[in-house]
Amino acid sequence: MFFKELSGRAVLLILFVFILLIGEKIQAVIEGESTCVCSYDGFGYYMYNASLFGEGTLYMQPEWAQELQNEYCDSIAAYQLVKQKYANHLDVYHMGMAYLQLPAYLISDGIARLVGYKSNGFSTPYQLGFLVNALLFIFLGFIYTRKLLRLFFSDRLSALLLFMVFGATNAYITFSHQYDLPHLYLFFLNAGFAYHLFRFLRERETKQLLFAALLLGITVSIRPTQALLGLLPLFLLWKEYSFTKDFWRRILLFPLMGLLWNIPQMLYWLIVGGELFIFNLHMEDIVLSDPNLLDFLFSYRKGWLLYSPIFLLLIPGFIVLFRKNRPLFWGLFISTIIYTYVMSAWECWWYASSFGSRVMVDIYPLLLIVLGFTIQHLKGLWSKIGLGAFIGFCLLLNVLQSYQFERLYLHGSRMSKQQYWYIFGKTEIDDLTNVHLLIDRHDLTWIKREYPKDQYEVRTKKIFELDQSMRSTPGEDLTIGRLNLYELLDTDETQFIVRIVVKSSDTTQSSLLRMETVSKFNCYSWDHLEVSQGTSVEGFTELHLRFNLPDIRHSKDQIQMYLDNDSPVSVEIKEMSITAISLIRK
């Protein structure tokens, strides 16, 4: 049946494309051109298995992690471990993805030990196992998505929806370029969760509900925010059973499974970190009171609907669902709205490097149901022609922009309005320039570039000057002041030049000028300058600190300035000023 149906053949064709893509990566591993299993966030999810089976412990050390990245991944920084009390380090990332990688890891580990490779999780057998495992879950994800769609739609419409998610969204780039991240696994798990949930509602087989709860529970062990999708069974089961005992018996399976899959995580936190519950180890927080919803949806940097406009069809789809299936409407609508809102409330709302908003890929199997209702209930010839033209445009745009992403024309994290239109519609760009990208915040030389004067202005102004001298007390910090950034600046694409004239009572002791970017929630960027040790012993010394501002997270964020003065030294500040150089986009 699978091979005879058009939707089944669609899955096989999609799989064939990914086999070619992953096959190229496998060939590069075999030929020794690629040596890195994973890095950045992906290493954080993977290191549980590498440490447990390679080192025999989950007491992971930054030195171990950095050595692996140095040997196999071109010395990419290993930032995934943070120090807790008891002097132990904890992995910032949750361990749920390690469950799904475990079978492939164990097979790779056995081969590595048998053949004589290093059994450290990064030698060639592990790289091959990692890639094959990713390919397997991509295939399973599309298999389950097809099965889910066939519960609602015809074979032909299901095939169309599969080609749409593959060819008209950012799923293709996310799966083929960021296969070390959770998205392809969550795509599979959420498709399976939804499929078994709807199977239960149709057939009342308890095993289907158990499978649904089991799969959703695994997603929560990967990313706790996946618990938001529990709203879907909440609405649908409430519709079927109201608030009866049957409802509570069934709905409580979902938090129970979420807890069950997180028991190893909590034991890890307790044994290694000393606490049973640790809600967030990241520098960023989810700030529900200050989301970046418009940027998340529409910005040139990462706007979900800008780079995957096919999902504008959710609007008529939800209208149709409201009319045709009210319980399903409320379950999918509320889940989608809340999920999108919470994802946009993450302080790093652009989620580092990606094509469009990669976190939305996780729930595409659910969103395809809504798109299917849009197409299924379309009436009128011209409406169908218009829809076909729009889908064709989205397919063409996505194929073009995916190609631009692979050619590095479309940047993974620094897209701007100017860059978007500079590369729009182009497959070849002679003399490519990066001048239109958002500034590289690790590069202090951007201010020396030549910017087109009709599009940019490099604006310089003094934003702070000390009105009187200040002196620190030995062994005590000295507060200099705070600056409200957006009251002084038009943009965070700004470089600060700090000039300070100081005299130390003991130039063998250390005292640091701290410049910290803070919100009311946390401190998320810091720069410093030594103002005592090594300065002139005879009088005042003029010093300079230059740094780029980080991406400012909230409208009322500040720079706090102080001397970090734990040493028995007194530092006098005679003069201090800050000059801001900003790139203004017209």
N, C-alpha and C positions, 0 to 999 in steps of 0.2 A: 504493500500500500504506500509506504513511504517513497519508494523510488518511482511509483507510477504517478503520484500527485505532483503538480507543478510546484507547490510550496516545498516539497521534499527535495526536488531538483534544485530549487533556489538555495536551500541550505547547502547542498553539495557543491554548487558553484561558488558560494561564498567561502566554504571551507577550502576549495581548491585555490582561491586567491590567497588566503592566509597561509596555506601550505607553501605556496611560492615565496611569500614574504618571509615567513619564519624559516623556510628552507635556506634562503640566502644567509640568514644569520647563523644557522647551523653550519653551513659551509664555511663561513668566516671563522667559526670556532675551530672546526677541524683543521683548517689551513693555518691556524695560529694568528689570524688577523684580529680576532676579538678574544679578549681574556677576562672581561668583567661580567660576572653573573648579574650583579645589580649594585646600585649605589644610591646615594641620596635617600629619599623616603623608602624606596624599595628595599634597601639594605636593612632598614629598621624593621620591616615586617619579616624579613628572611633570616635575620641573625639568630633567632631563637633556635632553629634547627642546627645552624652552623656551630653555635656555641655548645648546645647540649650534646650533639653527637661528635663534633670535632674536638671539643675541649673537655667534655664530660661534666660541664657545669653550666648553670644559668647566672652565675656571678660574673657577668660580662665586664670587661675592662676596656676603657677607651684605647689603650695602647694596642690591645689585640685587634680591635676593630680597625684602627688606623693602619696597622701592619698589613691587613688583608687588602685594604683599599690602595695602599702603596704598591703592593706586589701585583695586583691584578687590575686596578681601576685608575691608573695614572695619578695616584696620590690624591684622589678626591677626598675632601674633608669628611671625616666620620663624626658627625654631630649627633648621632642617634641616641647616645647614652647621656643621662643627666645624673648628677650626684645627689643622693638623698642622705638622710641621717644614717648613722652607723657606718659612714664612709663607703657605702656601696653605691653602685651606679645602676639605674633602671633604664630599660628601653622605653623610649617615649611612645612607641607604637604598640598597638594591641597585637596579641599573638594569634588571632583567629585565622589569618591567612596561612600561618605555618601549619595549621591542621590540613589545609587543602594541598599544601606543598609537600607534606610529610611522606606519602607513598613514593613519589618521584625521588625525593631526597634519599630515602632508604635504599631504593634500587641503585641510584647513582653512587651512594656511599659503598654499597657492596661491590660494585664494579670497580670503583677507585681502589679499594683495598685489595681486591683480587688481582688487578692488573698492575698495581704499583704506583698509582698516582697519589699525590698528597690527599689525605682524608680531612681536608679543612673546609669543605663546602664550596670551594671556588675553583678547583682544578677542572680540567676539561670534562670529565664525566658529569660533574654537577652542572656545568654550563649547558650541556646537551639535555640533561634531565629537566632543567628549569625551562628551557625553550619548548620541549615536547609537552611538558605539563601545561604550559600556557596555551599551546595550540589545542590540547585536549579540552580545556575548559572553554575556549572560544567556541569550539564545535558543540559542546554540551549546552552552552548558552543559547546558541541559535536553534538547536534541537528543541530545547524547552520552550523557547519563544514561539517557535512554530506550533508546538502542541498547545500552548496557551491561546494563540490566535485562532486555531481551528475550533476551539470551544465556542467562539463567537461568530466567525466569519467563514465564507466560502474558501475553497482552495485557492482560487485565483486572487481574491483579495488578500489572503494571507501571504501569498507569494509577493504581491506588490508591496505590502507592508514590510516584509523582510528585506526587499531590495531598497526600500526607502530608508530603513534604519542603517543599512550598510552603506548606501551610496549618497544619502542626502543629509547625514549627520556627522558629528565628530567622532562617532564610535570607531570608524575605520582607523583613523589616526591614533586614537587612544589605545586600541587593541594592538596595533602593529608597532607603535613606537614606545608605548608606556606599559608594556606587558608585565613589568615588575611591580606595578601598582595594583591596588585592589579592584579596579573598576571592572575588568573582564570577569573576575570571580564573583563580584556582586551582581553583575548583569545575569550571570548564570543562576545564582542563588535566588534572586528576586523573581526571575522568570519561573523557576521551579516552585517557589513559595506560592506565587499567584496561581499557577496551574493547579497545584494540589488543593489549594483553598477553594477554587471554583469547582473542581471535581467533587469536593466534599459537598458543596452546596447543591450540586446536581444529583449526587448519588447517595449521600448520607453514609458513606463508608468512613468509619472512624480512622482507618489507616491513612486516608487522604489528609485528614486534619492533622494527624500526627506528623506526616511528612511536611506539611506546610509549616507547622510550628518548629519542627526540627531545622528546616532550612532558614527560616527567619531568625532563629536563635543563633545560627552560625554567623549570619550577617552582623548581628549585634556584637559578636565577639571580635569581628574585624573592625567595625566602626559603630560605636554605641549609638550614633545618631540614626542608624537604620531602625532603631526601635520605633521611630515615627511611623514607619509603615505598618505598625501594629494597629493603626487607626482603621486600616482597611478591613481586617477581620472584625474589629470592634463594631463598625457600622453594619456590616453584612450579617454577622451573627445576631446582633441585636434585632435586626429586621426579622430574622427567622424565628427567634426564640423569646424576644422581649427580655425583661430582666427576671427570667425564671432560673431554676436550678440548672436546667439544661444549658442555658446561656453561660452561666458562671463556670460550669464544669468544662466547657469547651474553650472559652476565651482565656481561662487561666493557664491553659496549656502553653500559650505563647510566652508570657513572662517566665514560666517555669523552665521552658527550653532555653530562653535567653540566659537565665541564671545558671543552668546546667553547663552550657558551653563556656561560661565565664568563670567557673570555679577554678580551672587551672590558672587563669589570669590573676584571680584574687589571691590564690596561694602563692604565686610568684611575687606579687606585691607584698604580701605579708612576710614571707620568708626572707626575701632579698631586701625589700624596702622598709619593712617594719610596720606597714599599715595595710589593713584589709581592703579599704576603698581609697583609690586615688583617682580623682575625677579628671584631672588634666595635667599632663607633664609638659605640654607645649608652651612656647612663649606666647602664642596667640590664644585668645578666648573666643567663645561664642557670646556676642553682646547683643541680646535680643532687643535692647532698647535703642540700638543705633545700627540697624542693618545697612548694607550697601545695595539695596534691592535694584535700583535703577541701573547702577553700574554693572551689577551681576547679570542683568537681563539684556542691556542694550549698549554697553560701552564698547568703544573701538578696541579697548584693551582685551576684554574677554567676554563680551556680551553673549550670553547663551543664544538669545534669539537673533542676534546679528549674524553669528557664525553657523547657526543651525536654524534658519528661518522656517523650515518645514514645520516646526512646532507652533507656529502661529495658527495652524489648523486645529490646535487644541481648543481654541475659542468656540468655533462652531461645533466642534465635537462635544464639548461639555453642554452646550445648549441642547443638542440632540439627546444626549444622555439624560438631561433633566426631564425632558418630555417623555422619553421612552422607558427609562429604568431608573427611577428616583433613588433607590438604595445604592445601586452601583455608582450613580452620579455622586452622591454624598461621600461615599467611601473613597473614590478616586479623586474627587475635587478637593476635599479637605486634606487628604494625604499629600497631594501635589502642592497645594498652596503652602501648607505648613513646612513641608520638606524644603521647598524652594526658599521660603523665608529664612529658615534656620541656616541653610547653606550660605545664603547671602550675608548672614550675621557673623560668620567667621571673619575674624579681623583681617586675615590674609585672603580676602574674598576672591582674588584671582587665582589662587591655588598654584602658585609658582608657575612652572612651565607646562603648557598644554596648548592644544588647539581648541579654542572656545572654552566653555565651562565643563571640565571633565567630570565633575562630581554628579552632573545630571545624567551621565551615561548609565549610572547605576540603576536608575528607575525607568529606562527606556522601554523595557518589556511592558510595564504598566501603561505608559503613555501611548504605546502603539494601539492599545485597545480603544482609547479615545479617538486617535486618528482614524481608526477603522470605522468608527461610527460616523465620523465626518464624511467619509467616502461612501459608505454603505447607504446612507439616507439622502444622498445628493439627488436633487430633482431638476429636470430641465436640461436641454441640450447645451445651452450657453454656459450654464453653471458647471457642467461636466467639462466643457472645453476650457473654461477658465481655470478650473481645478487642475486639469491635465497640464495646462501651460505653467501654472505655479509650481507643480511638482517637478516638471521638466527643468524649470529655472533653478529650483533648489538643488536638483541633482547636478546640473552643470556647474553651478556656483561652488558646490562642495567639492566636486572633482578638481576644479581649478584651484581652489584654495588649499586643498590637501596637497596638490602638487607644489604649490607655492610654499607650504609648510616644509615639505621635504627638501625643497631647494633653498630653504632658509630665507626666503623673501618675506614670508609671514613669520614673524618672531614669536617664540613661545611665551614670552612674558612681558615684552616691552612694546607691544603694538600701540599706535596712536592714530588719531584721525588722519594726520598728514601721511603716515606710512601706509595706512589702509588704502587711501586714494592714489598714492604714488605707485603702488603695485597692482591696483585693481585691474583685473582682466588681462594681466601680462603673464606670459609663460617664459619669456626671455627678457632680461634687463641688462643691457650693456652698461658698464661702469656703475654697477650697483653701489648706492651710498646708504649708509645707516644713519644719516644725519636726522632723519625724520622720526626715528624711534624715540621712545622715552629714554631719558638719560640712563646710562649705566652707573648705578649708585656706588659701584666699586672702583670707578675710574674718575680720578680728579682732573684729568686733562680735557674733559668735555668742554670746558669754558673756552678753550683755545681754538675750537672748531669755527669754521666759517659757516654761518647759518644764512639761508636766503632771507634778505631783509624784508621782503614782502610778506613773509609768513612768520617770522620770529623777531623777537627783541631780547637781547641780553641786557638785563636791567641790574644795575648795581646801586645799593643804598646801605647806609649805616643804620643798623637797627638797635644798637645798644652801645652806650658809653658810660663808663663808671664816673659818677659825679664827684666822688671823693675817695681817698685812699682807704684801704682796709688792711687789717692785720689779724692773722690767725693766732690762737692760743696753742702752745705746745700740747700735742696729744688730742686736740679737739678739731672737729670739722668746722669749716667756715662757710656759711651760706652766702652766696653772692646775689642770687636772684632767680626769677623765672620769667620766661618770655612766652606769651601766647602767640603761637606761630601764625595762625591764620588771621590774627588781628594785625600782624606786621607784614605778611607775605601774601602774594597772589597765587602762589603755586608752591608745591613741595619739590619741584624740580629746581632745587636751590643748593648752592654750596656756601658754607659758612667759612669765613676767614677770621680767626680769633687772634687778636694782638694783645699781649699782656706784658707788662713791665713789672718785674718782681725782684725782691731781695730776700735772701734766706739767712737765718741766723746760724745755720750749720749746713753747709753744702754737701756734707757726706750723708745726710739724712734725706729720706724721700718724702715728697708731698706732691699730690696729683691734683691738677685741675680736672674736674669731671664735668662733662657736657652730656646730659642724659635726656633722651626723648621719652616723655612719660604721658600716659593718659591717667584717668582716674581709676583705671583697672590694673595697669601694670607699667613697668619700665621695659621698653622694647628696643632701644638702641642706645649705645653709649660710645663716647670717644673720650680720650684723656690725654693730658700733656704733663710731663714731669716739670715741676716749677721750682725744685729745690736742689736735688742731687745733680752735681755737675755744673751748676750755674756759677757765675762770677763770685769770687770771695771778697771782692773789693767794693762792690757797689751793686747798682741795679742791672738786671739783664732783660733784654727784650726778646720775647719768645713768640712763636706763631704756631697755631694749630689750624689745619685746613681739613674739612670733611664735608661730605654730601649728606643732606638730610635723608632719612629713610622715607618710605611711603608713609605719609601721615595717615593714621587710622581713623581719627575722630576730629571733629571740627574744633574742639576745645583743648586739644593736646598742646603740651608745653615743652620747652627746653628748660631743665633745671640746672643751675650752675653752682658748683661749690668746690671747696678745697677738701680733698680727702686726706686728712692730716693726722694719721695715727702715730707719727713719729714725734720725738721730743724736740721739735723744731718750730720756730715761729717764722711765718712767711708774710712779708708786707707786699701788698699789691698797690703799686703807685698808679698805674693806668691799665685800663682794659677796655677794649672795644670789639664789636663784632660787625663785620661787613658781609652782607648777603648778596650773592650773585645769582640771579634767577633767570631761567629760560622761559620767556613769555611766548605762548603760542597764540597767534592772532586769529 
